[in-house]
Amino acid sequence: MTSIFDDQGRNVACTVIEAGPCVVTQVKTEDTDGYNALQVGFGDAKVKSTSKALQGHYEKAKTGPKKEVVEFRDFNIVEKAIGDVIKVDEIFGEGDLVSAVGTSKGKGFQGVVKRHGFSGVNDATHGQHNRQRAPGSIGAASFPSKVIKGMRMGGRTGGKRVKIQNLRVLKVFPEKNLILIKGAIPGHKGSPVIIEK
């Protein structure tokens, strides 16, 4: 993340995203596939770590193997053909509202205080030994005599698909295929993110 100053002199936190150039690797139509979509590849991958089937798929598009391949249904820009390059300024403009989809940072196994925001036992001096961050009671007695589904407990935190909507595009740098998006984006530095308009 970084920050820039807007027109009114306010310091605005933003995230820099490299959003291109993306290559069209497949065009799906209603006739052949049952729906309209555009498959787009981003980032160069090594040939040796790409399967033979995918190598043939990329050869049709006259491009090398890609790290990330994403399909966008009902792509509403001008007609694209296999092998066409999509640049960032063709889709995004300053002031646009976009959605960011990514995998959140994995935090491993966490307790209820970190995972769900439980307060724990605040009065630690009165009869408490090592129960400050414990979940407390998790169910009733003989009825229903089970832990109800959805009970908030400790467990694996993060590492899930997260979508953040209504993020504003602050600036577009077409020569470097970069966009500045206001606020935070899910995932760690360098992780793949899908930006939807």
Backbone torsions as a table, in degrees:
resi	resn	phi	psi	omega
1	MET	NA	159.1	176.2
2	THR	-148.0	-169.0	177.3
3	SER	-147.7	150.5	176.6
4	ILE	-134.0	166.0	176.6
5	PHE	-98.4	132.5	179.1
6	ASP	-86.5	-171.8	-176.4
7	ASP	-64.0	-28.2	-178.5
8	GLN	-93.7	8.0	177.0
9	GLY	83.7	11.1	179.1
10	ARG	-85.6	142.3	177.4
11	ASN	-84.2	117.1	-174.7
12	VAL	-112.8	124.1	176.7
13	ALA	-73.9	136.9	-178.1
14	CYS	-149.8	165.4	-179.8
15	THR	-117.1	135.5	178.2
16	VAL	-92.8	126.3	-178.8
17	ILE	-126.1	130.6	172.9
18	GLU	-86.2	112.9	-171.3
19	ALA	-118.1	38.8	178.3
20	GLY	161.4	180.0	-3.5
21	PRO	-73.5	141.9	178.9
22	CYS	-107.9	141.3	-177.7
23	VAL	-109.0	135.9	176.5
24	VAL	-75.4	115.0	-177.8
25	THR	-98.4	-18.8	177.1
26	GLN	-162.4	141.5	175.2
27	VAL	-114.3	117.5	180.0
28	LYS	-100.9	135.6	-178.5
29	THR	-123.8	167.1	179.7
30	GLU	-61.6	-35.5	-176.4
31	ASP	-70.5	-45.2	-174.0
32	THR	-87.8	-36.8	-172.1
33	ASP	-118.7	-8.7	179.7
34	GLY	91.2	-5.2	176.7
35	TYR	-158.6	162.0	-179.7
36	ASN	-97.3	128.6	178.9
37	ALA	-158.5	161.5	177.7
38	LEU	-124.8	122.4	177.6
39	GLN	-95.3	126.4	-172.7
40	VAL	-123.6	135.6	178.3
41	GLY	-111.1	145.7	-179.1
42	PHE	-139.7	141.5	175.6
43	GLY	77.8	134.1	-178.2
44	ASP	-84.5	135.2	177.5
45	ALA	-114.1	164.8	178.7
46	LYS	-78.2	144.1	-179.8
47	VAL	-65.8	-38.3	-175.6
48	LYS	-66.8	-22.1	179.8
49	SER	-101.6	18.0	178.3
50	THR	-117.1	135.5	-178.8
51	SER	-67.6	159.3	-178.7
52	LYS	-61.9	-37.9	-179.7
53	ALA	-62.4	-44.7	179.5
54	LEU	-69.8	-33.8	176.8
55	GLN	-59.8	-42.6	177.1
56	GLY	-65.3	-36.6	178.4
57	HIS	-62.2	-42.8	-179.2
58	TYR	-73.9	-29.4	178.1
59	GLU	-64.2	-34.4	176.2
60	LYS	-60.6	-37.2	-179.5
61	ALA	-84.0	0.4	-179.3
62	LYS	54.7	45.1	178.1
63	THR	-140.9	161.9	177.4
64	GLY	-78.5	173.3	178.1
65	PRO	-58.8	146.0	-178.1
66	LYS	-114.6	147.2	178.5
67	LYS	-71.8	-43.7	-176.5
68	GLU	-124.0	133.9	175.7
69	VAL	-128.5	124.2	-176.4
70	VAL	-130.4	144.3	179.4
71	GLU	-108.6	130.0	178.0
72	PHE	-113.3	118.2	179.6
73	ARG	-79.4	146.3	176.7
74	ASP	50.6	54.1	179.9
75	PHE	-67.4	122.6	-168.0
76	ASN	-105.6	22.3	172.5
77	ILE	-96.5	-178.3	-175.5
78	VAL	-56.0	157.5	-176.5
79	GLU	-54.8	132.0	179.7
80	LYS	-117.7	148.4	177.6
81	ALA	-115.0	164.9	179.1
82	ILE	-60.8	132.9	179.0
83	GLY	94.4	-9.6	178.5
84	ASP	-69.1	146.8	179.3
85	VAL	-101.0	129.4	177.5
86	ILE	-104.1	123.9	179.0
87	LYS	-100.8	161.5	-170.9
88	VAL	-64.8	-34.7	-176.5
89	ASP	-77.7	-9.2	175.8
90	GLU	-73.3	-26.1	-173.6
91	ILE	-111.4	-45.7	-172.1
92	PHE	-103.7	145.8	174.5
93	GLY	-137.5	162.3	-179.4
94	GLU	-63.1	133.9	179.6
95	GLY	93.0	-7.9	178.7
96	ASP	-66.2	148.6	173.2
97	LEU	-99.0	128.1	-176.9
98	VAL	-130.1	166.8	173.0
99	SER	-114.8	142.9	178.4
100	ALA	-115.8	126.4	179.5
101	VAL	-117.6	125.4	179.9
102	GLY	-155.5	176.1	176.7
103	THR	-97.3	121.9	-176.7
104	SER	-67.3	159.8	179.4
105	LYS	-62.7	131.7	176.9
106	GLY	-78.9	131.9	-177.6
107	LYS	-115.7	6.9	178.2
108	GLY	74.0	-161.4	-179.1
109	PHE	-78.5	123.2	-178.8
110	GLN	-126.6	153.8	177.9
111	GLY	-81.2	-179.6	-174.0
112	VAL	-70.1	-27.0	-178.4
113	VAL	-67.2	-46.1	-180.0
114	LYS	-78.4	-38.3	-173.2
115	ARG	-75.6	-41.5	-174.3
116	HIS	-120.4	-0.1	177.2
117	GLY	79.3	22.3	175.4
118	PHE	-61.9	151.1	-177.4
119	SER	-86.5	-17.4	-175.8
120	GLY	74.9	-170.7	178.8
121	VAL	-92.4	111.3	-175.6
122	ASN	-76.8	-33.3	-177.9
123	ASP	-86.1	77.0	-170.6
124	ALA	-73.3	-14.3	-174.0
125	THR	-89.4	-16.3	-174.2
126	HIS	-99.6	89.5	172.9
127	GLY	75.3	8.4	180.0
128	GLN	-97.4	137.3	176.5
129	HIS	-111.1	-70.0	179.9
130	ASN	-131.7	39.2	-175.1
131	ARG	-111.4	15.1	-173.2
132	GLN	-62.4	-36.5	-176.1
133	ARG	-112.3	22.2	-178.2
134	ALA	-80.2	154.4	-178.8
135	PRO	-73.5	-22.7	-176.5
136	GLY	83.7	-155.1	-177.1
137	SER	-66.9	140.2	-179.5
138	ILE	-119.3	5.8	178.7
139	GLY	-178.5	178.9	179.9
140	ALA	-87.1	-170.1	-175.9
141	ALA	-92.8	-120.8	-173.1
142	SER	-66.6	-22.3	173.1
143	PHE	-124.1	125.1	3.0
144	PRO	-85.9	6.6	178.3
145	SER	51.6	41.3	174.6
146	LYS	-159.8	163.7	174.5
147	VAL	-87.6	123.9	-175.1
148	ILE	-70.3	140.1	-179.9
149	LYS	-58.7	141.7	179.2
150	GLY	87.8	3.4	178.4
151	MET	-59.8	130.7	-178.4
152	ARG	-76.7	113.3	-178.0
153	MET	-135.9	177.9	176.5
154	GLY	-67.1	157.7	178.1
155	GLY	168.1	-174.3	179.8
156	ARG	-62.9	130.2	-176.2
157	THR	-119.4	139.6	178.6
158	GLY	77.9	-170.5	180.0
159	GLY	68.6	27.2	-178.9
160	LYS	-120.1	160.6	178.6
161	ARG	-71.5	125.9	-177.4
162	VAL	-126.7	136.2	176.9
163	LYS	-120.2	124.5	177.0
164	ILE	-112.5	124.5	-175.2
165	GLN	-102.9	163.7	174.2
166	ASN	58.2	48.4	172.2
167	LEU	-95.3	138.5	-175.2
168	ARG	-94.9	135.5	174.4
169	VAL	-80.3	119.0	-177.8
170	LEU	-87.3	-43.7	-179.0
171	LYS	-147.8	153.1	176.6
172	VAL	-126.4	130.4	176.7
173	PHE	-114.4	89.6	-172.9
174	PRO	-64.6	-30.7	-177.7
175	GLU	-68.3	-26.1	178.9
176	LYS	-111.6	1.1	-177.4
177	ASN	56.4	42.8	178.8
178	LEU	-112.8	147.0	170.8
179	ILE	-130.7	145.6	175.8
180	LEU	-103.9	122.0	-179.2
181	ILE	-115.2	132.1	-178.4
182	LYS	-66.7	130.7	175.8
183	GLY	93.3	-168.2	-175.4
184	ALA	-96.6	153.7	179.8
185	ILE	-119.3	141.4	179.5
186	PRO	-65.5	142.9	176.3
187	GLY	109.6	166.5	179.4
188	HIS	-86.5	176.0	179.7
189	LYS	-61.8	133.4	177.8
190	GLY	82.9	-1.4	-178.9
191	SER	-79.3	149.8	-179.1
192	PRO	-69.9	140.0	-179.5
193	VAL	-134.4	140.8	174.7
194	ILE	-100.6	124.0	178.1
195	ILE	-105.5	118.1	-179.2
196	GLU	-111.7	138.6	-179.5
197	LYS	-96.3	NA	NA
